[in-house]
Amino acid sequence: MRVVNFQRDDRLIEIGTMKWNLLPVLAVMTVLEIIMLTSHWGVLALDLYILVLFVFFRPPRIFHPNTFVFGYYFLWLLLPSVIDFIFEMVDWVFVLPWGRLWYWGEISAGALIQVQLTATTLITLVHFAARGQVSSIFNKGKHLHRSSLIQIAPISPLYILSIGLACLFIFLSGGLDAWLTDYSYTFLTGRKGLGVLNFTLITVGSITIYLAGLKSFSGGKGWLGILPYLPVIMLLSFAGGMKSRFIILLILFYVPYLIKVQASVPRLARYIIIFLVVFYVLSLVRTGGFYSGLPRYLEMFLVYFNAIPLHDFLISMREPGIFETVHHIFVKPGQALGLIDPGADYDISVMLTKEFFPAQWYDLFATQQWPVETDMYLNFYGGAFQIIPISIYALAIGFLYRRAVLVGSFVLLPIAVLEMIRIVSTLRGTLIPWAFPVLIVQYSFMAIMIRLMVTSKFKKYSSTDLNHDEQ
């Protein structure tokens, strides 16, 4: 039996030698729905529902919006719920001092239905909005070397500027000694008052690493082309948050290589394993080894990826609402202009952390993360109307992916990368974040800089010259 080869024939999906058509899939999903709504540990039925949905609408390539959608549900739903179920089955003795904070077996049907609606809407609409073939500008070319098709201005000045900004940020946020002594505390508290510098560092660093990756790709260098740029990637990651920033910069560098990599179950499994190993190492760095060892690492998933239990906790205490927090997007600009109280809430997670976990916010300026379902619950009366904004978001993500990857644009590509990565932030946050005006400025600056620094000559050549897939 061959490993996995997905072929779409009308509404058939081929998985190995087995074919599923739509009706059996709907039958399976119906059974899972009944189990989810009526059983203890109904969350496990939701896990299987999302797996079936993802396989049915499997993305054709690794670099696809639905890969990031599934990545979120894998980390914030499937993995912690399965770990917690195994813990219960083996009578696990917790080693972390706080023990079991959340019990996944008792997540309410209301919370599960909301998560199900979000996942179904996103995966389905993104699938149809992002269909098509990858642009030929990402091909190798039979007779043409990529370096003759893409010209990139020297990036040395950006490289130096990125290093300088990172060093300045580390110095102003407490100094290298503070970062090395207590990384987590310094990262959480030392950034206060350095918002503009942090924004500049993130923007310039992202442009630098993306252009470095594009330069390596156009020069025909392989996956090891990243080696000369690893020092600045590590420095930018150290200053920007090891776990998330390092992974974002890696994706920005490698995106030209990843665009045409075909999706398959073995490849997805391999990338998941690599991610979990990298995540473990970076967690050790950020926490000074606190989560060292497999037991602590497994228990960490129940603590860190707790957005859905937090939502379940909230809906047990509050009624759904309409447009209760939409004003948050205006708070930060108003604070900058001195029109709004500096202590006003500007984000749902900030607001709820102050209410339920005040010490985390007032002592560390840290937040618990409530998911997008909480945003929908407070602003669109939960599952009643959430399909409307979630659908608009899914179509917008699909359109951006189409313009950047399928039509082909080196200018839009890094913005598409960041927005696809931000799918995870959106699903564990709000649909329109408080930083939305900042993102508009950031993306506009990135587009202008990349347009000035990258010259594409693809229009001079025929599709025949370019039509050579390197995969």
C-alpha positions in Angstrom: 0.0 0.0 0.0 1.6 3.3 -1.0 2.0 5.9 1.6 -0.4 8.7 0.7 -1.4 10.2 -2.6 -4.3 12.5 -2.6 -6.2 12.8 -5.9 -9.4 14.8 -6.2 -11.9 13.3 -8.6 -15.2 15.2 -8.5 -16.0 14.8 -4.8 -13.7 11.8 -4.2 -10.6 11.7 -2.2 -8.1 9.0 -2.6 -6.1 8.0 0.5 -3.8 5.2 -0.3 -6.1 2.6 -2.0 -9.2 3.8 -0.2 -11.6 6.3 -1.6 -14.0 8.4 0.4 -16.9 10.3 -1.3 -18.8 13.1 0.3 -21.7 11.1 1.8 -19.5 8.7 4.0 -17.5 11.8 5.2 -20.8 13.5 6.2 -21.9 10.3 7.9 -18.6 10.2 9.9 -18.9 13.8 10.8 -22.5 13.4 11.9 -21.5 10.5 14.2 -18.7 12.6 15.6 -21.1 15.5 16.1 -23.4 13.3 18.2 -20.5 12.0 20.3 -19.2 15.5 20.8 -22.5 16.8 22.1 -23.4 13.9 24.3 -20.3 12.4 25.7 -17.8 13.0 28.4 -14.5 13.9 26.6 -16.5 15.2 23.7 -13.5 17.3 22.8 -11.9 14.1 21.4 -14.7 13.8 18.9 -14.1 17.4 17.8 -10.4 16.5 17.4 -11.3 13.8 14.9 -13.9 16.0 13.2 -11.2 18.6 12.5 -8.8 15.9 11.3 -11.4 14.6 8.8 -12.2 18.1 7.6 -8.5 18.9 7.1 -7.9 15.7 5.2 -11.0 16.2 3.0 -9.9 19.8 2.1 -6.2 18.9 2.3 -4.0 21.8 1.1 -2.0 20.9 -2.1 1.2 22.5 -0.8 2.9 22.9 2.6 2.8 26.7 2.3 -0.9 27.3 2.4 -3.3 29.1 4.7 -5.0 25.9 5.8 -1.7 24.5 7.0 -1.5 27.3 9.5 -5.2 26.9 10.4 -4.6 23.2 11.1 -1.4 24.1 13.0 -3.4 26.2 15.4 -5.9 23.5 16.0 -3.2 20.9 16.4 -1.4 23.0 19.1 -4.3 24.6 20.9 -6.9 21.8 20.7 -5.7 18.3 19.5 -2.4 18.0 21.3 -3.4 19.3 24.8 -6.7 17.5 24.8 -5.1 14.2 23.8 -2.3 14.6 26.3 -4.8 15.4 29.1 -6.8 12.3 28.1 -3.7 10.1 28.3 -2.8 11.6 31.7 -6.2 10.6 33.0 -6.0 7.1 31.6 -2.6 6.5 33.3 -3.4 8.4 36.5 -0.6 10.8 35.8 1.1 12.4 38.8 1.8 16.0 37.9 5.4 17.3 38.4 4.8 21.0 37.8 3.8 22.9 41.0 0.4 24.0 39.9 -0.8 20.6 38.7 -3.8 20.3 36.4 -5.2 23.8 35.9 -7.7 22.8 33.2 -9.7 19.6 32.6 -10.3 19.0 28.9 -12.8 16.2 29.5 -15.4 18.7 30.8 -15.2 21.4 28.0 -18.8 22.4 27.5 -20.8 21.6 24.3 -21.3 25.3 23.8 -17.6 26.0 23.6 -17.0 23.0 21.4 -19.7 24.1 18.9 -18.2 27.5 18.6 -14.8 26.1 17.9 -16.3 23.7 15.4 -18.1 26.5 13.6 -14.9 28.6 13.3 -12.8 25.6 12.1 -15.4 24.5 9.5 -15.9 28.0 8.1 -12.2 28.7 7.9 -11.0 25.5 6.4 -13.8 25.2 3.9 -13.8 28.8 2.6 -10.0 29.1 2.5 -9.8 25.9 0.5 -12.0 27.4 -2.3 -10.6 30.9 -2.1 -7.0 29.8 -2.4 -7.3 27.2 -5.2 -5.0 27.4 -8.2 -1.5 26.8 -9.6 1.6 28.5 -8.2 2.9 31.3 -10.3 5.7 30.5 -12.7 7.9 33.2 -11.2 8.7 30.6 -8.5 9.9 28.1 -11.0 13.6 27.5 -11.8 13.5 27.9 -15.6 14.9 25.5 -18.1 17.2 27.9 -19.8 17.4 30.8 -17.3 19.1 31.0 -13.9 17.0 32.7 -11.3 19.7 35.3 -10.7 19.0 36.7 -14.2 15.3 37.0 -13.3 15.5 38.6 -9.9 17.9 41.5 -9.0 18.1 42.5 -5.4 19.8 45.6 -4.1 22.6 45.1 -1.6 21.2 44.2 1.8 24.3 44.8 3.8 23.0 48.2 5.1 19.8 46.5 6.3 21.9 43.7 7.9 24.0 46.2 9.8 20.9 48.2 10.7 19.1 45.1 12.1 22.1 44.2 14.3 22.3 47.8 15.6 18.6 48.0 16.4 18.6 44.7 18.2 21.6 45.7 20.3 20.0 49.1 21.1 16.8 47.3 22.1 18.6 44.9 24.4 20.6 47.7 26.0 17.5 50.0 26.6 15.4 47.1 27.9 17.7 46.2 30.7 21.1 45.3 29.2 22.6 42.0 28.2 23.2 40.9 31.7 19.5 41.2 32.6 18.5 39.3 29.5 21.0 36.5 30.3 20.1 36.4 34.0 16.3 36.3 33.7 15.2 36.2 30.1 11.5 35.7 30.6 11.1 38.5 33.1 13.2 40.9 31.1 11.3 40.1 27.9 8.0 40.7 29.6 8.8 43.9 31.6 11.8 45.5 29.8 10.0 46.4 26.7 7.7 48.9 28.3 8.1 52.3 26.7 10.0 50.9 23.7 7.1 50.3 21.4 8.3 52.4 18.5 11.8 50.8 18.7 10.3 47.3 18.9 8.1 48.0 15.9 11.0 49.3 13.9 13.2 46.3 14.9 10.5 43.8 13.9 9.8 45.5 10.5 13.4 46.1 9.5 14.4 42.6 10.7 11.6 41.0 8.7 12.5 42.8 5.5 16.2 41.9 6.0 15.6 38.2 6.5 13.1 38.0 3.7 15.4 39.7 1.2 18.3 37.4 2.4 16.1 34.4 1.7 15.1 35.7 -1.7 18.7 36.5 -2.5 19.8 32.9 -1.6 16.9 31.5 -3.6 17.6 33.6 -6.7 21.3 32.6 -6.4 20.4 28.9 -6.7 21.7 28.2 -3.2 20.2 25.2 -1.3 18.6 25.0 2.1 22.0 25.7 3.7 22.0 29.1 2.2 20.7 30.3 5.5 24.1 29.7 7.3 25.6 33.2 6.7 22.4 34.8 8.1 22.0 32.7 11.2 23.8 35.1 13.5 21.5 38.0 12.8 18.5 35.6 12.9 19.5 34.4 16.3 20.1 38.0 17.5 16.7 39.2 16.2 15.1 36.2 17.8 16.8 36.7 21.1 15.5 40.3 21.3 12.0 39.5 19.9 11.0 36.4 21.8 12.8 33.2 21.1 10.0 30.8 20.4 7.8 32.8 18.0 10.3 35.2 16.4 12.8 32.5 15.5 10.2 30.4 13.7 8.7 33.5 11.9 12.2 34.5 10.6 12.9 31.0 9.4 9.7 30.9 7.4 10.4 34.4 6.0 13.8 33.2 4.8 12.7 29.9 3.4 9.3 30.9 1.9 10.6 31.0 -1.7 11.8 27.4 -1.2 8.6 26.3 0.5 6.0 27.7 -1.9 6.1 24.7 -4.3 6.8 21.9 -1.7 3.9 19.5 -2.1 1.9 18.5 1.0 1.9 14.8 2.1 1.2 13.1 5.4 4.9 12.0 5.9 6.1 15.5 5.1 3.6 17.1 7.4 4.5 14.7 10.2 8.2 15.4 9.7 7.6 19.2 10.0 5.5 18.7 13.1 8.2 16.7 14.8 10.8 19.3 13.8 8.6 22.1 15.1 8.0 20.3 18.5 11.8 19.7 18.9 12.6 23.4 18.1 9.8 24.6 20.3 11.2 22.5 23.2 14.7 23.9 22.8 13.5 27.5 22.5 11.2 26.9 25.6 14.3 25.9 27.6 16.2 29.0 26.5 13.3 31.3 27.3 12.5 29.8 30.7 16.0 29.0 31.8 15.4 25.2 31.6 12.3 25.2 33.7 10.5 22.8 31.4 13.4 20.5 30.9 12.5 16.8 30.7 9.6 15.1 28.9 7.1 15.2 31.9 7.4 18.9 32.3 7.4 19.5 28.6 4.1 17.5 28.2 2.5 19.3 31.1 3.5 22.7 29.6 1.1 22.1 26.7 -1.8 22.0 29.1 -0.6 25.4 30.6 0.5 27.2 27.5 -2.1 26.1 25.0 -5.1 26.9 27.2 -7.2 29.3 25.1 -10.1 27.0 24.6 -10.5 26.1 28.3 -10.3 29.8 29.1 -13.2 30.5 26.6 -15.2 27.7 28.2 -14.5 29.3 31.6 -15.7 32.7 30.4 -19.0 31.5 28.8 -19.9 29.7 32.0 -19.9 33.1 33.7 -21.2 35.6 31.0 -24.0 35.9 28.5 -23.1 36.5 24.9 -23.0 40.1 23.7 -23.1 42.4 20.7 -20.2 44.8 19.9 -19.0 44.9 23.5 -15.3 45.3 22.7 -15.1 46.7 19.2 -14.0 50.0 20.5 -10.7 48.4 21.6 -9.2 49.2 18.2 -9.4 52.9 18.8 -7.9 52.8 22.4 -4.2 52.7 21.5 -4.4 55.6 19.0 -6.4 57.6 21.5 -3.9 56.9 24.2 -1.0 58.0 21.9 -2.9 61.3 21.4 -3.7 61.7 25.1 -7.4 61.4 24.5 -7.9 58.1 26.4 -6.9 57.0 29.9 -3.5 55.2 29.7 -5.0 52.4 31.8 -7.9 51.7 29.5 -8.4 48.2 28.1 -7.3 47.9 24.5 -7.6 44.1 24.0 -9.9 41.3 25.1 -7.1 39.3 26.6 -5.8 42.3 28.5 -9.3 43.1 29.8 -10.0 39.5 30.9 -6.5 39.0 32.4 -7.0 42.0 34.5 -10.3 40.6 35.7 -9.4 37.0 36.3 -5.6 37.0 36.6 -4.7 40.5 37.8 -1.3 39.6 39.2 -0.1 38.4 35.8 -0.9 41.8 34.2 0.0 44.2 37.0 3.2 42.5 38.0 4.5 41.1 34.7 2.4 42.9 32.0 1.6 39.3 30.8 -1.7 38.1 29.5 -3.6 34.9 29.3 -4.8 34.4 25.7 -8.6 34.0 25.0 -9.4 32.6 21.5 -11.3 34.3 18.7 -14.4 32.5 19.9 -14.4 34.8 22.9 -14.2 37.8 20.5 -17.2 36.4 18.6 -19.0 35.6 21.9 -18.8 39.2 23.1 -19.3 41.0 19.8 -21.4 38.7 17.5 -23.5 36.8 20.1 -21.4 33.8 19.8 -22.3 31.1 17.3 -25.4 33.1 16.3 -23.6 35.5 13.9 -19.9 34.6 14.0 -20.0 32.9 10.6 -20.3 36.3 9.0 -17.0 37.9 10.2 -15.1 34.6 10.1 -16.2 34.1 6.5 -15.0 37.6 5.5 -11.7 36.9 7.2 -11.3 33.5 5.4 -12.0 35.0 2.0 -9.5 37.9 2.7 -6.7 35.4 3.6 -7.5 33.4 0.5 -7.4 36.5 -1.7 -4.0 37.6 -0.3 -2.6 34.1 -0.8 -3.9 34.1 -4.4 -2.3 37.5 -5.2 1.0 36.7 -3.6 1.5 33.1 -4.6 -0.8 32.1 -7.4 -0.7 35.3 -9.4 2.9 35.9 -8.1 4.3 38.9 -6.3 7.6 39.2 -4.5 6.3 42.4 -2.9 3.1 40.8 -1.4 4.8 37.5 -0.5 6.3 38.6 2.9 3.0 40.3 3.8 1.2 37.0 2.9 3.7 35.1 5.0 3.2 37.3 8.1 -0.6 37.3 7.7 -0.7 33.5 7.3 1.5 33.2 10.5 -0.9 35.7 12.1 -3.7 33.2 11.5 -2.5 31.6 14.7 -2.5 34.9 16.6 -6.0 35.7 15.2 -7.4 32.3 16.3 -6.0 32.7 19.8 -6.9 36.4 20.0 -9.2 38.8 18.1 -10.3 39.1 14.5 -9.2 42.7 14.3 -6.3 43.3 16.8 -5.5 46.4 18.6 -2.3 46.6 16.5 -4.3 46.8 13.3 -3.2 50.4 12.5 0.4 49.4 13.3 0.1 46.5 10.9 -1.1 48.7 8.1 1.9 51.0 8.6 4.3 48.0 8.8 3.0 46.3 5.7 2.9 49.5 3.7 6.6 50.2 4.6 7.6 46.7 3.8 5.9 46.8 0.4 7.6 50.1 -0.5 11.0 48.9 0.6 10.8 45.6 -1.2 9.5 47.2 -4.3 12.5 49.5 -4.3 15.0 46.8 -3.6 13.7 43.9 -5.8 13.6 44.1 -9.6 11.8 41.3 -11.4 12.4 40.6 -15.2 10.0 37.7 -15.6 7.8 39.6 -18.0 10.7 39.6 -20.6 10.5 35.8 -20.9 7.9 33.3 -22.1 6.1 30.9 -19.8 7.9 28.1 -21.7 11.3 29.4 -20.4 9.9 29.6 -16.9 7.8 26.4 -16.8 10.1 24.0 -15.1 9.1 22.9 -11.7 12.1 22.2 -9.4 10.3 20.0 -7.1 
